[in-house]
């Protein structure tokens, strides 16, 4: 019997995550007020690798107060870099923070953003939540993210084909729309990790959206939608593609002034890639943009 979308998503979110992720997720929840849930995603979900940067979404019940709250309402998420020391050394994480309500709307495709539903059509784990109500809300939002992504895959993919053909078409377009620098073939690499998952989740998402799925004996899928409906989805995608880069550039500009822990993150990246240790002074911590040219000059001289 084919598993429905809610069951697929619920099972995936509830699956055991690497211990480093559950520990870090609990620390993130403990270090902030009003956290509803913490989601973990990215390659370390599968590998448990602690050497790189872990990826988390922290979902809150309300936005921050004051000026920062105004910025968070207009251009979410807030991005920060965090570190956690454990018996084996330093764990590092990049953390995106937004409200659970914002996450639900973005996952459902409201607005022009593509970043939430493209990330959460990929595997993720719910590593912390404040109770059953938030758990149900997060699972419903992630299911909406899968449905949104599958809907655009329908528009961008072939008239009929294997599930991976639809997902390749989607990921190639979304990488381009988001102003992300990705290696050629990144979509194939991502899908190759667990192709069976993506084979199962596409027809489940279409059915959950009320779309009739036609399946041939060779595993070829076709979504039974009218030509008008397909054109509507294509137009919706073209609008997001046209405005995706400006939206993400605006987020980068915001992050340049609000990225919490930017100096420590930059220092770690520089040492990791060049071998040159950069001291994070209080001034550099407070003014990472102003400190940047001087740091780069010192790195260049050290390598010279």
C-alpha positions in Angstrom: 0.0 0.0 0.0 1.3 3.5 -0.9 2.2 5.6 2.1 0.4 9.0 2.3 2.3 12.3 2.5 1.5 13.0 6.2 2.8 9.6 7.2 6.0 10.0 5.1 6.7 13.4 6.6 5.8 12.5 10.2 8.0 9.4 10.1 11.0 11.4 8.7 10.7 14.2 11.2 10.5 11.7 14.1 13.4 9.6 13.0 16.4 9.7 15.4 18.8 12.5 14.5 22.6 12.5 15.2 23.3 13.1 18.9 25.2 16.2 18.1 22.1 17.7 16.5 19.8 16.9 19.3 22.3 18.3 21.8 22.8 21.5 19.8 19.1 21.9 19.1 18.3 21.7 22.9 21.0 24.4 23.5 19.5 26.7 20.9 16.0 26.3 22.4 17.4 26.9 25.9 19.3 30.0 24.8 16.3 31.9 23.3 12.8 32.9 24.5 9.6 31.6 23.0 11.1 28.8 20.9 8.4 26.5 19.5 10.6 24.1 17.6 14.1 23.4 16.2 14.5 21.7 12.8 17.8 20.2 11.7 18.6 19.6 8.0 21.6 19.3 5.6 24.2 16.6 4.9 25.1 16.1 8.5 21.6 14.8 9.1 22.7 11.7 7.2 26.4 11.5 8.0 26.6 12.9 11.6 29.7 14.7 10.6 30.7 17.3 13.2 33.6 18.9 11.3 31.6 21.3 9.2 28.7 23.7 10.0 25.4 22.2 11.2 22.2 23.7 9.8 19.2 24.6 11.9 15.9 26.4 11.7 14.7 27.8 15.0 10.9 28.5 14.9 9.6 30.9 17.5 6.2 31.8 18.7 6.7 35.6 18.1 9.2 37.8 16.3 11.9 39.8 18.2 10.9 43.1 19.7 12.1 46.5 18.7 13.8 47.5 15.4 15.1 44.0 14.9 11.6 42.7 15.0 10.5 45.1 12.3 13.4 43.8 10.1 12.5 40.2 10.9 8.9 40.7 9.8 9.9 42.2 6.5 12.9 40.0 5.6 13.1 36.7 7.4 14.9 34.6 8.6 17.4 36.1 11.0 20.7 34.3 10.5 23.3 33.7 13.1 26.4 31.6 13.8 26.7 29.6 17.0 29.2 27.4 18.7 28.8 24.7 21.3 31.7 23.1 23.2 31.3 19.4 24.0 33.8 16.8 25.2 35.0 16.2 21.7 35.6 19.8 20.8 33.7 22.7 19.2 30.4 22.2 17.3 29.5 24.9 14.9 26.1 25.8 13.4 24.4 28.3 11.1 21.0 29.1 12.5 18.0 30.6 10.7 15.4 32.0 13.0 11.8 32.9 12.0 8.4 32.5 13.6 6.4 29.3 13.2 3.6 31.3 11.5 6.1 32.7 8.9 7.5 29.2 8.3 4.0 27.9 7.7 3.1 30.6 5.2 6.4 30.3 3.4 6.2 26.5 3.3 2.8 26.7 1.7 4.1 28.9 -1.1 2.5 32.2 0.1 4.6 35.1 -1.2 7.6 35.0 -3.5 10.1 33.2 -1.4 11.5 29.8 -2.6 14.0 29.1 0.1 11.8 27.4 2.7 10.0 24.9 0.6 13.1 24.0 -1.4 15.0 23.2 1.7 12.2 21.3 3.5 11.2 19.1 0.6 14.6 17.7 1.5 15.0 15.5 4.6 14.8 17.2 8.0 14.5 16.2 11.6 12.5 17.8 14.4 15.2 17.8 17.1 13.3 19.9 19.7 9.8 21.2 20.3 7.8 22.8 23.1 4.9 20.3 23.0 2.4 18.3 20.9 0.7 21.4 19.4 4.0 22.7 17.9 4.9 19.2 16.7 1.7 18.9 14.8 2.0 22.4 13.3 5.6 21.8 12.2 4.7 18.4 10.6 1.8 20.1 8.7 4.1 22.9 7.5 6.8 20.6 6.3 4.1 18.6 4.4 3.0 21.8 2.8 6.6 22.5 1.8 6.7 19.2 0.0 3.3 19.9 -1.7 4.5 23.3 -2.8 7.8 21.9 -4.2 6.0 19.1 -6.0 3.5 21.6 -7.5 6.3 23.6 -9.1 8.1 20.4 -10.1 5.0 19.6 -12.1 5.2 22.9 -13.9 9.0 22.7 -14.5 9.4 19.0 -15.3 8.4 17.0 -18.3 4.8 16.1 -19.3 5.6 12.6 -18.0 8.7 11.0 -16.6 10.4 9.3 -13.7 10.1 11.2 -10.4 13.7 12.2 -10.4 13.3 13.9 -13.7 10.7 16.3 -12.1 13.0 16.9 -9.0 16.1 17.6 -11.2 14.1 20.2 -13.1 12.9 21.8 -9.9 16.2 22.0 -8.1 18.1 23.3 -11.1 15.6 26.2 -11.4 15.5 27.0 -7.7 19.3 27.1 -7.3 19.4 29.6 -10.2 16.5 31.7 -8.8 18.0 31.9 -5.3 21.3 33.4 -6.3 23.1 30.4 -4.9 26.5 29.3 -6.1 26.3 25.6 -6.5 28.5 23.1 -8.3 27.2 21.8 -11.6 25.4 18.6 -11.0 24.4 19.5 -7.5 20.8 18.4 -8.1 22.0 15.0 -9.2 24.2 14.7 -6.1 21.4 15.6 -3.8 18.9 13.1 -5.3 21.5 10.3 -5.4 21.6 10.2 -1.6 18.2 8.6 -1.4 16.4 8.3 -4.8 13.8 6.0 -3.4 12.6 8.7 -1.0 12.1 11.2 -3.8 10.4 8.5 -5.9 7.8 8.0 -3.1 7.3 11.6 -2.0 6.4 13.1 -5.4 3.2 11.1 -6.1 2.3 11.3 -2.4 2.5 15.1 -2.6 0.5 15.3 -5.8 -2.2 13.1 -4.3 -2.3 15.2 -1.1 -2.8 18.2 -3.3 -5.8 16.6 -5.0 -4.0 15.8 -8.3 -4.7 12.5 -10.0 -1.4 10.6 -10.6 -1.1 8.4 -13.6 1.6 5.7 -13.3 2.8 3.5 -16.1 4.4 0.0 -15.6 7.9 1.5 -16.0 7.6 3.8 -13.1 6.8 6.8 -15.3 4.5 9.4 -13.7 2.2 12.0 -15.2 0.0 14.5 -13.3 -3.5 14.8 -14.6 -4.0 18.5 -14.7 -5.5 20.8 -17.3 -3.4 22.8 -19.7 -4.7 26.0 -18.0 -3.7 24.8 -14.6 -0.2 23.9 -15.8 0.1 27.3 -17.4 -1.0 29.0 -14.2 1.8 27.1 -12.3 4.4 28.1 -14.9 3.4 31.8 -14.6 3.6 31.6 -10.8 7.1 30.1 -11.1 8.3 32.8 -13.6 7.3 35.5 -11.2 9.3 33.9 -8.4 12.3 33.3 -10.7 12.2 37.0 -11.8 12.1 38.3 -8.2 14.0 35.6 -6.4 17.5 37.1 -6.9 16.5 40.6 -5.8 14.8 39.1 -2.7 17.9 37.1 -1.7 20.2 40.0 -2.4 18.1 42.1 0.0 18.5 39.3 2.6 22.2 39.3 2.1 22.3 43.1 2.7 20.2 42.6 5.8 22.5 39.8 7.0 25.6 42.0 6.6 24.2 44.2 9.4 22.4 41.7 11.5 24.3 38.4 11.2 25.0 37.5 14.8 28.4 35.9 15.2 29.6 36.9 11.8 33.1 37.6 12.9 33.6 34.2 14.6 32.1 32.5 11.5 34.4 34.4 9.2 37.4 33.7 11.3 36.7 29.9 11.3 36.1 29.9 7.6 39.4 31.8 6.9 41.4 29.4 9.1 39.7 26.4 7.6 40.5 27.4 4.1 43.9 29.2 4.5 45.4 27.9 7.7 45.7 31.4 9.0 44.3 32.0 12.5 42.4 35.2 13.0 41.9 36.6 16.5 38.3 37.6 17.1 38.7 40.8 19.2 35.8 42.6 20.8 36.0 45.4 18.1 36.0 42.8 15.3 33.0 41.1 16.9 31.1 44.4 17.1 32.1 45.7 13.6 32.7 42.7 11.3 32.2 44.7 8.1 34.7 47.5 9.1 37.2 44.9 10.3 37.0 42.9 7.0 39.6 44.7 4.9 42.2 44.7 7.7 41.7 41.0 8.3 42.0 40.2 4.6 45.2 42.2 4.4 46.7 40.3 7.3 45.7 37.0 5.8 47.2 38.0 2.5 50.5 39.0 4.2 50.6 35.8 6.3 50.2 33.6 3.2 52.7 35.7 1.2 
